[in-house]
Amino acid sequence: MAQHPARSQNHRHPDEPRPEEITRALEGAAFPTTRDKLVELATRNGADGEVLAVLKRMSDRNFDSVAAVVREASNVE
């Protein structure tokens, strides 16, 4: 039986933002920084609702790079 696309490791859920969208939303971020500061920056940068929702659901910790944020965002349910 085929695996549901949202559950496949090679496919993201249709409502999940692409890594490029997250990267664009965090343009100008100064690291290390917190989740809340990332949400504020993404809001100022005009991020869409999906990006903001994922950022808000990430763990509340310090992030040291955009790559770390993208990794964390890809694990958010």
Backbone as CSV, one residue per row, in Angstrom:
resi,resn,N_x,N_y,N_z,CA_x,CA_y,CA_z,C_x,C_y,C_z
1,MET,0.850,-1.179,0.000,0.000,0.000,0.000,0.890,1.234,0.000
2,ALA,0.551,2.228,-0.798,1.360,3.438,-0.921,1.262,4.282,0.337
3,GLN,2.360,4.945,0.618,2.415,5.811,1.787,1.740,7.144,1.469
4,HIS,1.019,7.694,2.421,0.383,8.993,2.244,1.459,10.031,1.985
5,PRO,1.257,10.924,0.987,2.297,11.903,0.646,2.766,12.762,1.814
6,ALA,1.865,13.115,2.715,2.263,13.953,3.849,3.135,13.193,4.833
7,ARG,3.095,11.874,4.786,3.883,11.069,5.708,5.205,10.609,5.093
8,SER,5.342,10.763,3.799,6.557,10.345,3.112,7.704,11.274,3.458
9,GLN,8.886,10.732,3.580,10.056,11.557,3.900,10.433,12.471,2.750
10,ASN,10.024,12.139,1.541,10.399,12.929,0.375,9.367,13.978,-0.004
11,HIS,8.273,14.045,0.732,7.225,14.998,0.404,6.821,15.765,1.646
12,ARG,6.573,17.041,1.472,6.087,17.837,2.579,4.572,17.946,2.483
13,HIS,3.938,18.220,3.583,2.499,18.431,3.594,2.214,19.688,2.774
14,PRO,1.112,19.716,2.028,0.821,20.884,1.185,0.767,22.211,1.940
15,ASP,0.403,22.188,3.218,0.313,23.425,3.993,1.641,23.834,4.628
16,GLU,2.651,22.981,4.558,3.955,23.322,5.134,4.686,24.288,4.227
17,PRO,5.283,25.318,4.815,6.066,26.228,3.976,7.343,25.552,3.483
18,ARG,7.783,25.931,2.305,9.041,25.417,1.767,10.198,26.068,2.510
19,PRO,11.337,25.391,2.590,12.513,25.979,3.257,12.863,27.367,2.707
20,GLU,12.685,27.568,1.396,12.988,28.881,0.803,12.089,29.968,1.365
21,GLU,10.832,29.625,1.669,9.909,30.601,2.242,10.345,30.991,3.650
22,ILE,10.791,30.020,4.412,11.268,30.296,5.769,12.531,31.148,5.707
23,THR,13.436,30.764,4.829,14.687,31.525,4.673,14.394,32.971,4.295
24,ARG,13.483,33.178,3.356,13.131,34.536,2.923,12.505,35.320,4.075
25,ALA,11.658,34.659,4.869,10.995,35.321,5.994,11.988,35.759,7.066
26,LEU,13.134,35.072,7.139,14.127,35.357,8.186,15.293,36.198,7.679
27,GLU,15.137,36.781,6.508,16.186,37.624,5.951,16.513,38.773,6.914
28,GLY,17.786,38.927,7.210,18.228,39.974,8.119,18.322,39.541,9.570
29,ALA,18.072,38.269,9.847,18.131,37.783,11.232,19.563,37.817,11.750
30,ALA,19.703,38.223,12.997,20.999,38.224,13.687,21.000,37.042,14.651
31,PHE,21.932,36.140,14.448,22.010,34.931,15.284,23.135,35.049,16.282
32,PRO,23.023,34.381,17.444,21.904,33.549,17.885,20.691,34.401,18.229
33,THR,19.524,33.773,18.133,18.276,34.466,18.428,17.226,33.468,18.897
34,THR,16.157,33.997,19.448,15.089,33.165,20.009,13.957,32.976,19.011
35,ARG,13.115,32.012,19.311,11.932,31.768,18.482,11.062,33.021,18.393
36,ASP,10.839,33.686,19.518,9.965,34.856,19.514,10.524,35.975,18.645
37,LYS,11.826,36.170,18.669,12.435,37.196,17.818,12.339,36.805,16.342
38,LEU,12.431,35.509,16.057,12.265,35.043,14.677,10.847,35.307,14.188
39,VAL,9.854,35.070,15.044,8.464,35.334,14.682,8.273,36.825,14.419
40,GLU,8.828,37.674,15.273,8.720,39.122,15.078,9.341,39.541,13.744
41,LEU,10.533,39.027,13.454,11.214,39.368,12.212,10.418,38.884,11.009
42,ALA,9.938,37.653,11.057,9.167,37.105,9.948,7.905,37.934,9.708
43,THR,7.279,38.395,10.769,6.092,39.245,10.646,6.456,40.553,9.944
44,ARG,7.554,41.186,10.379,8.005,42.427,9.733,8.373,42.212,8.273
45,ASN,8.889,41.016,7.963,9.283,40.707,6.593,8.108,40.267,5.723
46,GLY,6.902,40.247,6.285,5.710,39.929,5.512,5.486,38.451,5.267
47,ALA,5.957,37.609,6.177,5.776,36.164,6.025,4.296,35.808,6.010
48,ASP,3.975,34.751,5.260,2.579,34.320,5.208,2.205,33.536,6.465
49,GLY,0.928,33.220,6.573,0.401,32.565,7.763,1.009,31.204,8.053
50,GLU,1.316,30.424,6.993,1.897,29.097,7.209,3.282,29.195,7.831
51,VAL,4.084,30.125,7.327,5.436,30.309,7.874,5.342,30.728,9.331
52,LEU,4.500,31.702,9.618,4.359,32.180,10.994,3.849,31.072,11.916
53,ALA,2.900,30.273,11.448,2.357,29.191,12.275,3.438,28.172,12.623
54,VAL,4.273,27.828,11.651,5.349,26.861,11.906,6.360,27.447,12.881
55,LEU,6.756,28.688,12.668,7.727,29.317,13.571,7.193,29.358,14.996
56,LYS,5.917,29.672,15.149,5.320,29.759,16.489,5.242,28.404,17.184
57,ARG,5.168,27.323,16.408,5.070,25.979,17.000,6.437,25.371,17.311
58,MET,7.512,26.023,16.889,8.857,25.490,17.173,9.155,25.599,18.658
59,SER,10.118,24.812,19.115,10.498,24.866,20.523,11.075,26.239,20.854
60,ASP,10.873,26.651,22.088,11.339,27.962,22.550,12.783,27.821,23.026
61,ARG,13.707,28.073,22.107,15.129,27.957,22.422,15.897,28.936,21.548
62,ASN,17.196,29.002,21.744,18.037,29.834,20.894,18.414,29.069,19.637
63,PHE,18.416,29.756,18.519,18.815,29.200,17.240,20.069,29.923,16.785
64,ASP,21.013,29.162,16.198,22.288,29.766,15.813,22.431,30.020,14.322
65,SER,21.421,29.633,13.520,21.496,29.866,12.075,20.131,29.640,11.442
66,VAL,19.983,30.127,10.208,18.762,29.868,9.455,18.623,28.366,9.221
67,ALA,19.740,27.691,8.959,19.695,26.248,8.736,19.121,25.522,9.952
68,ALA,19.476,25.969,11.161,18.945,25.358,12.382,17.437,25.585,12.476
69,VAL,16.987,26.757,12.055,15.552,27.052,12.081,14.818,26.170,11.076
70,VAL,15.367,26.047,9.878,14.728,25.219,8.848,14.652,23.762,9.308
71,ARG,15.720,23.269,9.929,15.712,21.896,10.454,14.601,21.727,11.498
72,GLU,14.542,22.655,12.436,13.515,22.585,13.483,12.121,22.689,12.881
73,ALA,11.941,23.597,11.928,10.633,23.797,11.297,10.174,22.540,10.561
74,SER,11.115,21.799,9.996,10.742,20.589,9.259,10.268,19.485,10.205
75,ASN,10.557,19.600,11.484,10.142,18.605,12.477,8.872,19.003,13.226
76,VAL,8.390,20.206,13.000,7.192,20.705,13.683,5.970,20.021,13.100
77,GLU,5.068,19.604,13.976,3.812,18.970,13.516,2.662,19.896,13.716
